[in-house]
Amino acid sequence: MGETFRKGDEVEWSSHGSTTHGKVEEKITSDTEAAGRKVKASKDDPQYRVRSAKSGRDAVHKPSALRRHQDDD
C-alpha cells in the first residue's frame, strides 16, 4: 500500500505527461462516485479525492500515484 495522506495535505501527481499539484480533499474507503466516475475503494485499498491547484478540478487517485508536494522555494 502507498503512503497515507490527510485532508489538506499538499500532493502532486502525473497528469497527461506533466506534474500537477493540489490538496487532498478526502480519503475514500468505500465504493462511491467522485470526480465524475465510479470509484472502487476500501479501508485496505483507499483512494484519495484531490483538487488541482491549477484547474480547481477534482480527481481521484490511488496512494501510489500521489507524492508529497515539494515547494520550489
C-alpha angles and dihedrals in degrees: 000000000000131000121303119242134190133215108281096026113139109235139168133210141176115265125177094334098316137078120258127189136199144126134296108248099181146345111239116211103167138044109282145132118269136155090011098303143080112267123204109205141144138179088267093044107031128175129204131229108218131184119220114236090211104045101019089227124137124237133175122226140173114245090251090063093054131074132178112274115248115210115228092219 
